[in-house]
């Protein structure tokens, strides 16, 4: 079932079977062929496409990140499985603070360990970090 929740005022009154203009996003880039409506420049889009490599080009790098990219994830408050412990008060930073190695993160993210791995937020942070490092 495809149901959507739309928040409008309680006294909202609009004709049925007509799209309400407030529901449409006027800033959507549907027609942008350069970035494929994703907002990346062509070089960064290639980095993003290669991250998961759904096209099977052999350039997948989501399980082969570098130490500077690990640092970007740590700075972004990610990698809680590796940088924090879960105790009586919930998640707490390890003492002293711990920054995992790229090898640890790559193993943690790989399907071989069946862990949680990277999510879309990590992907966004990693693509940005790699693009900055490569100067694109």
KOLLO-336163 format. One record per atom (N, C-alpha, C): x, y, z; residue number from 0. Coordinates in nm, 2 decimals. Atoms other than C-alpha are relative to their C-alpha. Layout:
! residues N
<pt <X, Y, Z>, NUM>
...
//
This chain:
! residues 136
<pt <0.08, -0.12, 0.00>, 0>
<pt <0.00, 0.00, 0.00>, 0>
<pt <0.09, 0.12, 0.00>, 0>
<pt <-0.08, -0.12, 0.00>, 1>
<pt <0.13, 0.34, -0.08>, 1>
<pt <-0.08, 0.12, 0.06>, 1>
<pt <0.06, -0.11, -0.07>, 2>
<pt <0.01, 0.59, 0.17>, 2>
<pt <0.10, 0.10, 0.04>, 2>
<pt <-0.09, -0.11, -0.04>, 3>
<pt <0.16, 0.93, 0.24>, 3>
<pt <-0.07, 0.09, 0.10>, 3>
<pt <0.05, -0.10, -0.10>, 4>
<pt <0.12, 1.16, 0.54>, 4>
<pt <0.04, 0.14, -0.04>, 4>
<pt <-0.03, -0.14, 0.04>, 5>
<pt <0.09, 1.52, 0.44>, 5>
<pt <-0.05, 0.09, 0.12>, 5>
<pt <0.04, -0.08, -0.10>, 6>
<pt <0.08, 1.78, 0.71>, 6>
<pt <-0.05, 0.14, -0.05>, 6>
<pt <0.06, -0.12, 0.04>, 7>
<pt <-0.15, 2.07, 0.65>, 7>
<pt <-0.08, 0.05, 0.12>, 7>
<pt <0.09, -0.06, -0.11>, 8>
<pt <-0.36, 2.31, 0.87>, 8>
<pt <-0.13, -0.08, 0.02>, 8>
<pt <0.13, 0.07, -0.02>, 9>
<pt <-0.67, 2.16, 1.03>, 9>
<pt <-0.11, 0.05, -0.08>, 9>
<pt <0.11, -0.06, 0.08>, 10>
<pt <-0.89, 2.40, 0.83>, 10>
<pt <0.04, 0.00, -0.15>, 10>
<pt <-0.05, 0.01, 0.14>, 11>
<pt <-0.71, 2.30, 0.50>, 11>
<pt <-0.12, -0.03, -0.09>, 11>
<pt <0.11, 0.02, 0.10>, 12>
<pt <-0.96, 2.32, 0.21>, 12>
<pt <0.06, 0.01, -0.14>, 12>
<pt <-0.05, -0.01, 0.14>, 13>
<pt <-0.85, 2.23, -0.14>, 13>
<pt <-0.08, -0.10, -0.08>, 13>
<pt <0.08, 0.09, 0.08>, 14>
<pt <-1.03, 2.08, -0.43>, 14>
<pt <0.06, -0.14, -0.02>, 14>
<pt <-0.05, 0.14, 0.02>, 15>
<pt <-1.01, 1.70, -0.46>, 15>
<pt <0.04, -0.02, -0.14>, 15>
<pt <-0.05, 0.03, 0.14>, 16>
<pt <-0.82, 1.56, -0.76>, 16>
<pt <0.08, 0.11, -0.06>, 16>
<pt <-0.09, -0.10, 0.05>, 17>
<pt <-0.60, 1.87, -0.79>, 17>
<pt <0.12, 0.00, 0.09>, 17>
<pt <-0.12, 0.00, -0.08>, 18>
<pt <-0.24, 1.88, -0.68>, 18>
<pt <0.01, 0.14, 0.06>, 18>
<pt <-0.02, -0.12, -0.08>, 19>
<pt <-0.18, 2.13, -0.41>, 19>
<pt <0.14, 0.05, -0.03>, 19>
<pt <-0.13, -0.05, 0.04>, 20>
<pt <0.11, 2.36, -0.51>, 20>
<pt <0.10, -0.01, 0.12>, 20>
<pt <-0.09, 0.01, -0.12>, 21>
<pt <0.25, 2.35, -0.15>, 21>
<pt <0.06, -0.14, 0.02>, 21>
<pt <-0.05, 0.14, 0.00>, 22>
<pt <0.30, 1.97, -0.20>, 22>
<pt <0.12, -0.02, -0.09>, 22>
<pt <-0.11, 0.02, 0.10>, 23>
<pt <0.54, 2.02, -0.49>, 23>
<pt <0.12, 0.08, 0.05>, 23>
<pt <-0.12, -0.06, -0.04>, 24>
<pt <0.90, 2.10, -0.43>, 24>
<pt <0.05, 0.08, -0.12>, 24>
<pt <-0.05, -0.08, 0.11>, 25>
<pt <1.00, 2.39, -0.66>, 25>
<pt <0.15, -0.01, -0.03>, 25>
<pt <-0.15, 0.00, 0.01>, 26>
<pt <1.37, 2.33, -0.61>, 26>
<pt <0.06, -0.14, -0.04>, 26>
<pt <-0.05, 0.13, 0.04>, 27>
<pt <1.39, 1.97, -0.73>, 27>
<pt <0.06, 0.01, -0.14>, 27>
<pt <-0.08, -0.01, 0.12>, 28>
<pt <1.65, 1.92, -1.01>, 28>
<pt <-0.03, -0.12, -0.09>, 28>
<pt <0.04, 0.11, 0.08>, 29>
<pt <1.46, 1.66, -1.21>, 29>
<pt <0.07, 0.00, -0.14>, 29>
<pt <-0.04, -0.01, 0.13>, 30>
<pt <1.59, 1.79, -1.54>, 30>
<pt <0.16, 0.01, -0.01>, 30>
<pt <-0.14, -0.02, 0.00>, 31>
<pt <1.96, 1.81, -1.45>, 31>
<pt <0.07, -0.13, -0.05>, 31>
<pt <-0.06, 0.12, 0.05>, 32>
<pt <2.14, 1.55, -1.67>, 32>
<pt <0.15, -0.01, 0.05>, 32>
<pt <-0.14, 0.00, -0.04>, 33>
<pt <2.49, 1.65, -1.55>, 33>
<pt <0.02, -0.07, 0.14>, 33>
<pt <-0.01, 0.07, -0.13>, 34>
<pt <2.43, 1.53, -1.19>, 34>
<pt <-0.10, -0.11, 0.02>, 34>
<pt <0.11, 0.10, -0.01>, 35>
<pt <2.14, 1.30, -1.26>, 35>
<pt <-0.09, 0.03, 0.12>, 35>
<pt <0.08, -0.05, -0.10>, 36>
<pt <1.94, 1.51, -1.02>, 36>
<pt <0.05, -0.03, 0.14>, 36>
<pt <-0.05, 0.03, -0.13>, 37>
<pt <2.17, 1.42, -0.73>, 37>
<pt <0.08, 0.12, 0.06>, 37>
<pt <-0.07, -0.12, -0.05>, 38>
<pt <2.35, 1.76, -0.69>, 38>
<pt <0.15, -0.01, -0.01>, 38>
<pt <-0.14, 0.01, 0.01>, 39>
<pt <2.70, 1.63, -0.75>, 39>
<pt <0.06, 0.05, -0.13>, 39>
<pt <-0.06, -0.03, 0.13>, 40>
<pt <2.94, 1.77, -1.01>, 40>
<pt <0.04, -0.14, -0.06>, 40>
<pt <-0.02, 0.13, 0.07>, 41>
<pt <3.04, 1.50, -1.27>, 41>
<pt <0.11, -0.08, 0.07>, 41>
<pt <-0.11, 0.08, -0.06>, 42>
<pt <3.37, 1.40, -1.09>, 42>
<pt <-0.05, -0.06, 0.13>, 42>
<pt <0.05, 0.05, -0.13>, 43>
<pt <3.20, 1.37, -0.75>, 43>
<pt <-0.11, -0.11, -0.02>, 43>
<pt <0.10, 0.10, 0.03>, 44>
<pt <2.91, 1.18, -0.91>, 44>
<pt <0.06, -0.13, -0.03>, 44>
<pt <-0.07, 0.12, 0.03>, 45>
<pt <3.16, 0.93, -1.04>, 45>
<pt <0.05, -0.07, 0.13>, 45>
<pt <-0.04, 0.05, -0.13>, 46>
<pt <3.30, 0.89, -0.69>, 46>
<pt <-0.12, -0.07, 0.07>, 46>
<pt <0.12, 0.05, -0.06>, 47>
<pt <2.94, 0.84, -0.56>, 47>
<pt <-0.04, -0.13, -0.07>, 47>
<pt <0.04, 0.12, 0.07>, 48>
<pt <2.86, 0.59, -0.83>, 48>
<pt <0.09, -0.12, 0.03>, 48>
<pt <-0.10, 0.11, -0.03>, 49>
<pt <3.18, 0.39, -0.76>, 49>
<pt <-0.01, -0.05, 0.14>, 49>
<pt <0.01, 0.04, -0.14>, 50>
<pt <3.10, 0.38, -0.38>, 50>
<pt <-0.06, -0.14, 0.01>, 50>
<pt <0.06, 0.14, 0.00>, 51>
<pt <2.86, 0.08, -0.42>, 51>
<pt <0.02, -0.07, -0.13>, 51>
<pt <-0.03, 0.06, 0.13>, 52>
<pt <2.94, 0.02, -0.79>, 52>
<pt <-0.11, -0.10, -0.04>, 52>
<pt <0.11, 0.08, 0.04>, 53>
<pt <2.60, -0.11, -0.88>, 53>
<pt <0.01, -0.04, -0.15>, 53>
<pt <-0.02, 0.03, 0.15>, 54>
<pt <2.71, -0.11, -1.25>, 54>
<pt <0.11, -0.11, -0.02>, 54>
<pt <-0.10, 0.11, 0.00>, 55>
<pt <2.98, -0.37, -1.16>, 55>
<pt <0.12, 0.04, -0.09>, 55>
<pt <-0.12, -0.05, 0.07>, 56>
<pt <3.27, -0.16, -1.30>, 56>
<pt <0.13, -0.05, 0.06>, 56>
<pt <-0.12, 0.04, -0.07>, 57>
<pt <3.52, -0.30, -1.05>, 57>
<pt <0.06, 0.11, 0.08>, 57>
<pt <-0.06, -0.11, -0.08>, 58>
<pt <3.57, 0.03, -0.88>, 58>
<pt <-0.07, 0.02, 0.14>, 58>
<pt <0.07, -0.01, -0.13>, 59>
<pt <3.37, -0.04, -0.56>, 59>
<pt <0.10, 0.03, 0.11>, 59>
<pt <-0.10, -0.04, -0.11>, 60>
<pt <3.53, 0.13, -0.26>, 60>
<pt <-0.07, 0.01, 0.14>, 60>
<pt <0.07, -0.01, -0.13>, 61>
<pt <3.27, 0.11, 0.02>, 61>
<pt <0.06, -0.08, 0.11>, 61>
<pt <-0.07, 0.09, -0.10>, 62>
<pt <3.48, -0.16, 0.19>, 62>
<pt <0.15, 0.03, 0.00>, 62>
<pt <-0.14, -0.03, 0.02>, 63>
<pt <3.81, 0.01, 0.11>, 63>
<pt <0.03, 0.14, 0.02>, 63>
<pt <-0.01, -0.15, -0.03>, 64>
<pt <3.81, 0.35, 0.28>, 64>
<pt <0.14, 0.02, 0.06>, 64>
<pt <-0.13, -0.04, -0.05>, 65>
<pt <4.12, 0.54, 0.39>, 65>
<pt <-0.01, 0.06, 0.14>, 65>
<pt <0.00, -0.05, -0.13>, 66>
<pt <4.23, 0.67, 0.72>, 66>
<pt <-0.06, 0.14, 0.01>, 66>
<pt <0.06, -0.14, 0.00>, 67>
<pt <4.13, 1.03, 0.64>, 67>
<pt <-0.15, -0.01, -0.01>, 67>
<pt <0.14, 0.02, 0.01>, 68>
<pt <3.79, 0.90, 0.55>, 68>
<pt <-0.06, -0.05, 0.13>, 68>
<pt <0.05, 0.04, -0.13>, 69>
<pt <3.76, 0.72, 0.88>, 69>
<pt <0.00, 0.12, 0.09>, 69>
<pt <0.00, -0.12, -0.08>, 70>
<pt <3.85, 1.04, 1.05>, 70>
<pt <-0.12, 0.09, -0.03>, 70>
<pt <0.12, -0.08, 0.04>, 71>
<pt <3.57, 1.22, 0.86>, 71>
<pt <-0.12, -0.07, 0.06>, 71>
<pt <0.11, 0.07, -0.06>, 72>
<pt <3.33, 0.95, 0.99>, 72>
<pt <0.00, 0.03, 0.15>, 72>
<pt <-0.01, -0.03, -0.15>, 73>
<pt <3.45, 1.00, 1.35>, 73>
<pt <-0.04, 0.14, 0.03>, 73>
<pt <0.03, -0.14, -0.02>, 74>
<pt <3.43, 1.37, 1.32>, 74>
<pt <-0.15, 0.03, -0.02>, 74>
<pt <0.14, -0.01, 0.02>, 75>
<pt <3.08, 1.33, 1.19>, 75>
<pt <-0.09, -0.07, 0.10>, 75>
<pt <0.07, 0.07, -0.10>, 76>
<pt <2.98, 1.13, 1.50>, 76>
<pt <-0.05, -0.13, -0.04>, 76>
<pt <0.04, 0.13, 0.05>, 77>
<pt <2.96, 0.80, 1.32>, 77>
<pt <0.09, -0.11, 0.06>, 77>
<pt <-0.08, 0.11, -0.05>, 78>
<pt <3.11, 0.46, 1.39>, 78>
<pt <-0.01, -0.03, 0.15>, 78>
<pt <0.02, 0.02, -0.15>, 79>
<pt <2.96, 0.42, 1.74>, 79>
<pt <0.04, -0.14, 0.04>, 79>
<pt <-0.03, 0.14, -0.03>, 80>
<pt <3.01, 0.04, 1.72>, 80>
<pt <0.15, -0.01, 0.04>, 80>
<pt <-0.15, 0.01, -0.02>, 81>
<pt <3.39, 0.11, 1.72>, 81>
<pt <0.05, 0.11, 0.10>, 81>
<pt <-0.06, -0.11, -0.08>, 82>
<pt <3.43, 0.44, 1.91>, 82>
<pt <-0.07, 0.02, 0.14>, 82>
<pt <0.07, -0.01, -0.13>, 83>
<pt <3.18, 0.39, 2.20>, 83>
<pt <-0.03, -0.13, 0.05>, 83>
<pt <0.05, 0.13, -0.06>, 84>
<pt <3.06, 0.13, 2.44>, 84>
<pt <-0.14, 0.03, 0.05>, 84>
<pt <0.13, -0.01, -0.04>, 85>
<pt <2.71, 0.06, 2.55>, 85>
<pt <0.00, -0.05, 0.15>, 85>
<pt <0.01, 0.03, -0.14>, 86>
<pt <2.66, 0.07, 2.93>, 86>
<pt <-0.13, 0.03, 0.06>, 86>
<pt <0.12, -0.03, -0.08>, 87>
<pt <2.41, 0.15, 3.20>, 87>
<pt <-0.07, 0.13, -0.05>, 87>
<pt <0.05, -0.14, 0.04>, 88>
<pt <2.38, 0.51, 3.07>, 88>
<pt <-0.02, 0.01, -0.15>, 88>
<pt <0.01, 0.00, 0.15>, 89>
<pt <2.35, 0.41, 2.70>, 89>
<pt <0.14, 0.00, -0.06>, 89>
<pt <-0.13, -0.01, 0.07>, 90>
<pt <2.62, 0.48, 2.45>, 90>
<pt <0.09, 0.11, 0.06>, 90>
<pt <-0.10, -0.09, -0.06>, 91>
<pt <2.93, 0.64, 2.60>, 91>
<pt <0.13, -0.01, -0.08>, 91>
<pt <-0.13, 0.00, 0.06>, 92>
<pt <3.26, 0.75, 2.44>, 92>
<pt <0.10, -0.09, 0.07>, 92>
<pt <-0.11, 0.07, -0.06>, 93>
<pt <3.55, 0.52, 2.50>, 93>
<pt <0.09, 0.09, 0.07>, 93>
<pt <-0.10, -0.09, -0.07>, 94>
<pt <3.80, 0.66, 2.75>, 94>
<pt <0.13, -0.08, 0.01>, 94>
<pt <-0.01, -0.12, 0.08>, 95>
<pt <4.05, 0.75, 2.62>, 95>
<pt <-0.07, -0.01, -0.13>, 95>
<pt <0.07, 0.00, 0.13>, 96>
<pt <3.88, 0.85, 2.29>, 96>
<pt <0.07, -0.09, -0.10>, 96>
<pt <-0.06, 0.09, 0.09>, 97>
<pt <3.94, 0.59, 2.02>, 97>
<pt <-0.04, 0.03, -0.14>, 97>
<pt <0.02, -0.01, 0.14>, 98>
<pt <3.98, 0.63, 1.65>, 98>
<pt <0.05, -0.13, -0.07>, 98>
<pt <-0.04, 0.13, 0.06>, 99>
<pt <3.97, 0.30, 1.47>, 99>
<pt <0.09, 0.02, -0.13>, 99>
<pt <-0.08, -0.01, 0.13>, 100>
<pt <4.21, 0.22, 1.18>, 100>
<pt <-0.09, -0.03, -0.12>, 100>
<pt <0.07, 0.03, 0.13>, 101>
<pt <4.09, 0.20, 0.82>, 101>
<pt <-0.03, -0.15, -0.01>, 101>
<pt <0.02, 0.14, 0.01>, 102>
<pt <4.14, -0.17, 0.83>, 102>
<pt <-0.11, -0.05, 0.09>, 102>
<pt <0.10, 0.04, -0.09>, 103>
<pt <3.92, -0.21, 1.13>, 103>
<pt <-0.14, 0.04, -0.05>, 103>
<pt <0.13, -0.05, 0.06>, 104>
<pt <3.64, 0.00, 0.97>, 104>
<pt <-0.04, -0.08, -0.12>, 104>
<pt <0.03, 0.08, 0.12>, 105>
<pt <3.67, -0.19, 0.64>, 105>
<pt <-0.05, -0.14, 0.04>, 105>
<pt <0.04, 0.13, -0.04>, 106>
<pt <3.64, -0.52, 0.82>, 106>
<pt <-0.14, 0.01, 0.06>, 106>
<pt <0.13, -0.02, -0.06>, 107>
<pt <3.35, -0.39, 1.03>, 107>
<pt <-0.11, 0.02, -0.10>, 107>
<pt <0.11, -0.03, 0.10>, 108>
<pt <3.16, -0.27, 0.72>, 108>
<pt <-0.02, -0.12, -0.10>, 108>
<pt <0.01, 0.10, 0.10>, 109>
<pt <3.23, -0.58, 0.51>, 109>
<pt <-0.11, -0.10, 0.02>, 109>
<pt <0.10, 0.10, -0.02>, 110>
<pt <2.96, -0.84, 0.45>, 110>
<pt <0.05, -0.12, 0.07>, 110>
<pt <-0.05, 0.11, -0.07>, 111>
<pt <3.19, -1.10, 0.59>, 111>
<pt <-0.02, 0.00, 0.15>, 111>
<pt <0.02, -0.01, -0.14>, 112>
<pt <3.14, -0.98, 0.94>, 112>
<pt <-0.15, 0.01, 0.04>, 112>
<pt <0.14, 0.00, -0.02>, 113>
<pt <2.76, -0.95, 0.90>, 113>
<pt <-0.04, 0.11, 0.10>, 113>
<pt <0.03, -0.11, -0.09>, 114>
<pt <2.77, -0.62, 1.10>, 114>
<pt <-0.09, 0.10, -0.07>, 114>
<pt <0.09, -0.11, 0.05>, 115>
<pt <2.56, -0.31, 1.05>, 115>
<pt <0.06, 0.06, -0.13>, 115>
<pt <-0.06, -0.06, 0.12>, 116>
<pt <2.81, -0.16, 0.81>, 116>
<pt <-0.04, 0.15, -0.02>, 116>
<pt <0.03, -0.14, 0.03>, 117>
<pt <2.78, 0.18, 0.64>, 117>
<pt <-0.14, 0.02, -0.05>, 117>
<pt <0.14, -0.04, 0.05>, 118>
<pt <2.45, 0.35, 0.58>, 118>
<pt <0.01, 0.12, -0.09>, 118>
<pt <0.00, -0.11, 0.10>, 119>
<pt <2.35, 0.63, 0.35>, 119>
<pt <0.07, 0.13, 0.06>, 119>
<pt <-0.07, -0.12, -0.05>, 120>
<pt <2.48, 0.90, 0.59>, 120>
<pt <0.15, -0.02, -0.01>, 120>
<pt <-0.14, 0.03, 0.02>, 121>
<pt <2.82, 0.73, 0.60>, 121>
<pt <0.05, 0.02, -0.14>, 121>
<pt <-0.04, -0.02, 0.14>, 122>
<pt <2.82, 0.72, 0.22>, 122>
<pt <0.01, 0.14, -0.03>, 122>
<pt <-0.01, -0.14, 0.03>, 123>
<pt <2.75, 1.09, 0.20>, 123>
<pt <0.12, 0.06, 0.06>, 123>
<pt <-0.12, -0.05, -0.07>, 124>
<pt <3.03, 1.17, 0.45>, 124>
<pt <0.12, -0.05, -0.08>, 124>
<pt <-0.11, 0.06, 0.07>, 125>
<pt <3.27, 0.94, 0.27>, 125>
<pt <0.02, 0.06, -0.14>, 125>
<pt <-0.01, -0.06, 0.13>, 126>
<pt <3.19, 1.07, -0.08>, 126>
<pt <0.06, 0.14, 0.01>, 126>
<pt <-0.04, -0.14, -0.01>, 127>
<pt <3.24, 1.43, 0.04>, 127>
<pt <0.15, 0.00, 0.04>, 127>
<pt <-0.14, 0.00, -0.04>, 128>
<pt <3.57, 1.34, 0.21>, 128>
<pt <0.10, -0.04, -0.11>, 128>
<pt <-0.08, 0.04, 0.11>, 129>
<pt <3.71, 1.16, -0.09>, 129>
<pt <0.01, 0.11, -0.11>, 129>
<pt <0.00, -0.11, 0.10>, 130>
<pt <3.60, 1.44, -0.33>, 130>
<pt <0.09, 0.11, 0.04>, 130>
<pt <-0.08, -0.11, -0.05>, 131>
<pt <3.77, 1.70, -0.11>, 131>
<pt <0.15, -0.04, -0.01>, 131>
<pt <-0.14, 0.04, 0.01>, 132>
<pt <4.09, 1.49, -0.09>, 132>
<pt <0.05, 0.00, -0.15>, 132>
<pt <-0.04, 0.00, 0.14>, 133>
<pt <4.09, 1.45, -0.47>, 133>
<pt <-0.01, 0.13, -0.07>, 133>
<pt <0.01, -0.14, 0.05>, 134>
<pt <4.02, 1.82, -0.52>, 134>
<pt <-0.12, 0.02, -0.10>, 134>
<pt <0.11, -0.01, 0.09>, 135>
<pt <3.69, 1.77, -0.70>, 135>
<pt <-0.12, 0.05, 0.08>, 135>
//
